Amino acid sequence: MDSPGTILFSQLRPGKNGRLFKIYKFRSMVKDADSSFLTLENDQRITRSGKFIRRYRIDELPQIFNILKGEMSLIGPRPVPADFLADYEQKIDNYQMRHRIRPGITGLAQIRQGYTTKVEEERTKLKYDLFYIRSLSYRMDLTILFHSIKAIRKFHSKT
């Protein structure tokens, strides 16, 4: 609303078995924002309305289409931008193992660690992702979903 450009943003991300797919989000950054680096907390590329939709995770809603297309799940390892994949696979042992299942809108690493901006943080995130993959269960998925909703509500009550 407060920036020219399309409402939807798409980006290549690795899915199950490393197959690339286009992830869809509501655009929260200025048009043609440089995507060669990860988003920081107070990133200048984020628009005013983008701050709001990110706060409540509304920007993730179009990923329901990715779920319907079979590219994503509701719960699973959060897919990273394809631009970062080769670097992470080179610097982090067994990184490709997180691609054994479909990526998710939310996941264990998301609720335990949140967003990452450094390779070391991504290494920790991988441990959560691999634990999730080894321990797949409906109970764990419900717990992750509950904590994801709780995290959004907790953030909402602070503002």
N, C-alpha and C positions, 0 to 999 in steps of 0.2 A: 504493500500500500504506500509506503513512503520511499520507494526506490523504483526507478524504471526497470523493466524486464519482465520475464515470465514468472508466473506464480510457482511453477514446479522447477525443481533442480534435479538433474540426474548425473550419476557418476558411476564409473565402472568399479566394481568390487568383486573380489574372489568369493565364489560360493562353494557348494559341495564339490569335492574333488578338484578344487582350484579353478573350476570353470567360471569365467568372468560373466557377470550380468550387470545390467543397469539398475542401480538402486534409485528409488524416487523419494524425494523429500519436498516439503514446502520450502521455497527459497528464503533463507534468513540472512543472507549476506548481499552486499551490493552486487550489481550486475558485473560479471566478468572478474569476480574476486580471485586473486591468486590462490590456487589450491595446491601449491607445491609444498606447503607446510601445514601442520595441524592447527586447528583452531585453539586459541588461547582463551582464558576466562574473560578478559575484557578486550577482546579482539576488535580493532577499529573497523574491520570489514563487516561486522554484524550491524544490521539496520535496527532502528528503534522497534519496529514491529517484530523483527527477528529476535530481539531479546525476549519479548513476551512469548512467542511461540516456542522458543528453545526452553524457556523456564518451565513451561508446562508440557514439554515434549510433543507439542502439537505438530511440529515440523516432521515428525516420524510417521504420522498417520498415512501418507500415501504408500508406505511400505506394505500396507494391507494388500495392495495390488501385487507386490512381489510375493507375498504369501499365497495369494490365489493362483499365481502363475507357477507355483512350486519352486521358486528360487530361494525363498526364505521360510523360516518358521517364526512363531511368536517368541520362542525361547531358544537360545543357542549362542555360540560365540559371535560377538558383534563383528561384522566384516569391516576390514580396513580399506581405505582407498587403494586401488590397484597400483598407484604410483609408489606406494610404500612397501608393497609386497616383496619385491626382489631384495630390498635392503634388509627387511626383517628376516627373510629366509636365510640370508647370508650371515647375519649377526646373531640369530637366535636358533639354537639347536632345536630340531623337531618342530619348527614353526608350522610346517605344512600339515602336521597331524591335526590341527584345528579344523582342517577342511574335510574331515571324514564325515561330517554331518552338515546339514544346511545351517547357514548362519541365522541369527535371530535378531529381532528388534531389541530385545533385552536378554540378559544372561547373567550367569553367576558372577563373571568378572565385572559386569556393569554395576551390580549392586554392592559388590565388595570393594571395588577399586574406582569405578567411574572412568572418566576419560583419561587417556594417557597422552603425554607429549614427548616422552623420552624412551629410548630403546630399553633401558633398564626397567621402566614401568611396564612396558609391553611384555618383557620377559616374565614379570610377575603375573600379568594378565593371562599369559599363556598357561601358567600353572593352574589357574582357576578354570580356564577353558578345558584343559585336559582332564581335570578332576570331574568336571561336568560330563564330559564325553564318556568317561569310564563308569560314571555312576548314574546314567540316564534312568529317570523314573518319573512317573506322573506326580508323585509326592514332591520331588525336588522341583519340578516345573511349577507346581502350585505355590511352593514356598518362594521361588524366584519371582513369580507374578505378584504375589502378595507384597513382597518387599519392594518391588518396582513401583507399585501403586502407592505404597506407604511413603516411599522416598519423594514422589511427586507431591503428595498431600503435605508432607513435612515441609518441603520447600515452599509450597503455597501458603502455609500458615505463618511462615516467617516474613512474607511480603505483605 
